Amino acid sequence: MLLPNGLGHLSYSTLVHLGDTWAEMNASLREFLPQVKKRVSPDAPFAVSLRISAASAKTLTESAQEKQELAAFLASEGLYVYTVNAFPYGPFKGQTVMEKVYEPDWTSEQRVEYTNQVADILAEISPATVNPSIQTAPLAFKPNVADEKYVDTFTRNVFRVVAHLRELEERTGRRVKLAIEPEPACYLETTDETVEWFESRIYSRAGIAELAQVAGIPVSEAEGTVRRYLGVVFDIGHQSVGFENIKESLGKLVAAGIPIFKLQEAASLWVEDLTQDKLEALRRFTDTIYLSQTSLKQNGAITKFLNLGEALDAFEASPVKTEMRTHFHVPVFLEELGPFRTTRFGVVDALQMHRNTPLSDHLEIETYTWDVLPPELKTGDIVEYVTRELEFVRDQLVGEAND
């Protein structure tokens, strides 16, 4: 839905639904989107954040009929696509994902081809009134980045996609934006790392010259080109896991001139005071197909683990005063989750900042872990949860302003 006062488009990520193939995603759209729209935007067009896997991109690229049927469905239901999640290339539901979610990474031809396909699809299916965005992976899983040559390769591949987006707009008149999403344990993890990569590799004299060469354009046009098509997804939950101050981190991106093409409302699990008696309940969250990157803050120092179970084992071996945050997406309207808390405060801080000075024209709620949430913590179905999340974010931005 389009929010008033320049606050942007808001929806939820269909990554929460089955969608590894186009048949699955198409069925999910038709089952859930009309129900959600009826509850939160019955009288106005409703925005769609569409998950397109590599398999789905191939199907839609090769089948004009599938694209036509999708466009017809969207029009008939009062829906419009404003953003695509093209982060997970392959399967994301029903099997172990873990660090495979980052593969193929940005050093690969597959990632470049896939992203270009998604851009071409978006230029066809999104309305002319929207400049759609593509959410993509944070370049590479950090342990795989062996040397500067690896960084050189994925940086050049990003420039290749930027060049494609420029050519796409020249050819179709449609501007599609690429948004890289920092995430714990990846090459782009912290906001400081993100700013450093943009400043040293993208906005530097060498970076601008490389883009000019890749795109076949004058250097004088290259800087404007990269800022027009390349930016970031700021996932509030991800940065909260790393104990970042959300307002300060957003301020750093703004100060560096890095476009925030998507502001992602996500909350993570937070244990303000980790103690032995909480371990058993926390281990229920370790039974997940996804990575659960976890940070432990002890004596002012932060130690990071790839999975929640490893962090709990480390605490159990040396139980000192500990604050814990873990990458387990939880409903953004919840301040507490059973005996634990959530980083909803980060979402509230970001939305307050956005309400005062809009940071992005694309807002999205991404609670994709609903299917692996412990059963006793579910009090309704997925449509109810999504609806409550959308209403919470909308009220934070619009409701209080009208009180």
C-alpha positions, 0 to 999 in steps of 0.5 A, a space after each residue: 500500500 502507498 502510505 501518505 506524506 511521502 512515506 513510501 510503499 509498504 507490504 510484507 515479504 512473500 518469502 514467508 510463503 512456499 515459493 521455491 518454484 513459480 508454481 508454488 509462488 503463483 499458488 501462494 500469491 493467489 491464496 494469501 494476497 487477496 486475503 491480506 489486502 481485504 484486511 489491510 487495504 480493501 479500498 486501495 491498491 495493495 503492494 506486493 513484495 514478490 519472491 522470485 527464485 532462480 527457477 521462477 525467474 527462468 519460468 517467467 523469462 521463458 513464458 510470456 503467458 505466465 507473465 501475462 497471467 501474473 499481470 492479469 491476476 495483479 490487475 484483477 485483485 488491485 495488487 502491484 509489485 514494487 519490489 522483488 526478493 532475489 536474495 535466495 537463489 534456490 530452495 528456501 522452504 522445507 529443507 535445510 538452508 543455512 549458509 547455502 542461502 548465499 550461493 551462488 554468490 556475487 562472484 558467479 555468472 549465475 548470480 549476475 544472470 539471475 539478477 538481470 532476469 529479475 530486473 527484466 521481469 520487473 520492468 514488465 510487470 511493475 506499474 509505471 508509477 513505481 521504480 521497483 527494487 531488487 533485494 539481493 545477497 550481501 555479496 558473499 559468505 564472509 568465510 569464503 572471501 579469501 583475498 582481494 581478488 575475490 572482492 574484485 570479482 564480486 564488485 565488478 559483477 555488481 557493476 555489470 548488473 548496474 550497467 544492465 539496469 542503465 541499459 534497461 532504463 534506456 530501452 524501456 523507460 523503466 528504472 529498476 534499482 539493485 539493493 544489497 542487504 547486509 547480514 551477519 556473517 557476510 562480507 557486508 555485515 555491519 553498517 561500517 563495513 557497508 559504508 567502507 565498501 561503497 566508499 572504497 570500491 564503488 564511489 572511489 575514483 577507481 570504482 567510478 572508472 571501472 563502472 565507466 569501463 564496464 558500462 561503456 559510458 563517460 566517467 562524468 556519467 558513471 557516478 550518477 549512474 551508480 547512485 541511481 541504480 545501486 543502494 542497500 536494503 537496511 534490515 533493522 533486525 540484522 543490524 540489531 543482532 550486531 548491537 548497532 544503534 539503529 538511528 546512528 547506523 541509518 545516519 551513517 548511510 545517509 551521511 555517506 550518500 548511500 541510497 536506502 532502497 528498502 527499509 526492512 522492518 524486522 525484529 530479532 530475538 533478544 535476551 537481556 540477561 541470559 541465565 542457565 534457567 533460560 537455556 532449555 527454552 532457548 534451545 527450542 529456537 535452534 531447531 531451524 533450517 536457517 542460520 541463526 547468527 548470534 551475538 553475545 555481549 559480555 563485559 562490554 565485548 561482543 562475540 559472534 557465533 554462526 548459530 544459536 546452539 553454538 552460542 548457548 554452548 559457549 555460555 553454558 561452558 562459561 556462564 558470565 553476565 550476558 546479553 544475547 541477540 540472535 537472528 531469528 525473525 519474530 513478529 514485529 508487533 511483539 515486544 515479548 516472545 514467551 519468556 524473552 524479548 524482541 528487538 522491536 525497539 529498533 523497528 520503532 526507532 527506525 520508523 520514528 526516524 523515517 516518519 520525521 524524514 523519509 529514508 526510503 520509498 520502499 518499506 517491507 516487513 520480513 518475518 519469514 521464520 513464521 513456519 519454524 516458530 515454536 508452536 506454542 508461540 503461534 496464536 493465529 494463522 499466517 494471514 492474521 500475523 501478517 495483517 497484525 504486522 502491517 497494521 503495527 507498522 502503519 500505525 507507527 508511521 501514520 496512526 500516531 501522527 493523526 492522533 
